[in-house]
Amino acid sequence: MLISAILLFAITAVGGLILASKVLGGKFASWTISLLHASAGAAGLILLIIEAIHGTGGSRVTASLALLIMAALGGFYLASYHIREKIAPKGFVIIHASLAVIGFLILLTVLLGI
């Protein structure tokens, strides 16, 4: 289940890079990519929550989950801009991405046994 979550987050990250490049370039992001980004991220979070409930991976899974939940909450805030057809604040996009990347990297350490 951990590998599936990591793969979903990797797909989410690719979409996030595309979305962030648009927003940081001052352009409106694609709805299709936004919805795929959110869906893959949500599916990854569900798998990670199940993993955390089972207790596998220890505190690093919990830390990763906490960071990714914070990133998801930030994603809802960014989506509110998208719904209003406004370009999201660049600083908040960077914070959202940073939380997600750190959470993802921590999750990778669990898989790689580092």
Summary of the structure (lengths in Angstrom):
residues: 114
radius of gyration: 14.0
end to end distance: 18.6
largest distance: 43.0
contacts: 351
relative contact order: 0.18
helix: 84%
strand: 0%
